[in-house]
């Protein structure tokens, strides 16, 4: 189940953050989204990347926590889509197609 969606701008400024849980978890989800920006920056700025991984905009599983899984997607304009889920049976291909659909709708 998707519990939070965030769109973050080029300068890591939040453009849109929506959580689909109780108000108590909203602050925790904002913290998780903020922490995932460090993982995205690390993956994007890694000089060891070569070949097709440089052009890959789907970043995959950024990190799993005890209750959540965080996935990332980076557009060509460096806008970041961050998705926080609780579903443990979710496949990577499902997330990839979901984020591509969101990006194509825009």
N, C-alpha and C positions, 0 to 999 in steps of 0.2 A: 504494500500500500504506500502510495506517495504521501508524505506528510509535510513536505516543504519544497517550494520552488523559489529559486532566486535568479535574478538577472543582474549581473554586475558589469559595470562599464570598464572602459580602457584603463582608467586610473584607480581601479578597484573601488569605485564608488557604487553603492547599491542603487540600481535603477528600479528594481521591483523585488520585494520579498513577500511571500505569502506562505503562512503555515496553516495547515488544516487540522490542528489539534487544539486542545484547551489552552487558555491563556498562560497557564503555568509553564508549559513547554516552549512557548514562543521565544523566550529569551535564550533558552538552551539551544534551540534550532538556529537562532541568529549567530550564536557563538560557533556552532558547527560549520555554518556557511562561511563565517569569517576565517576559521582555521583552514578550511579547504582551499582558500585563496593562496595560502603559502604552498600547498602541495601543487597547485596549478602553476604557480610561478616557478617552482623548482623543476617541474616537468618541461615547461616551455623554454626555460632558459638553460637547459642542460646542453652543453656543447657536444656531448657524446652522441647525440641523435644524428642518424644518417638516413639517407634514402627516403622511403615512403613515410616514415614516421614523422618527418618534418611537416608533411602536408596533411597529416591525420588530424582532424579537428575533434574527433571523439576521444576524450581522455580516459574514458573507462572508469573503473572503480578507483576513486581517489584514496579513500581509506574506509575500512570498516571500524565501527566502534562496538561497544557491547550491545547496543540496541538498534543502531542505525547503520545503513550503508550509504555512502555519499558518492555520487557519480558526477562527472563533469563533461562539458562540451564547450569548445572554444570556436567562435566564429572567425571568419577571415578578418573582420574588423576588430578582433581581440575582445569582443563582448563575451562574457562567460555565462553559461547556463549551468546552474548547480541544482541537483536533484537529490533530496534526502528521502530514503525509503526505509520501511521496516520489514519488507518482504524478504525472507531469507531464500525463498525458492525462485527469485527473480533471476532470469538469465541475462547475460551481458548483451546478447543480440536483441532482446526485448527493449532494453534501455536505449541501445543505439538507434533502433528504429523509432522509438518514442521521441527522442530528442531531435532526430532528423525531421520528423513530422512537424514538431513545434517550430523549428527553424524555417521550414519551407512555407508554413502558414504566414509567417511574419511578412 
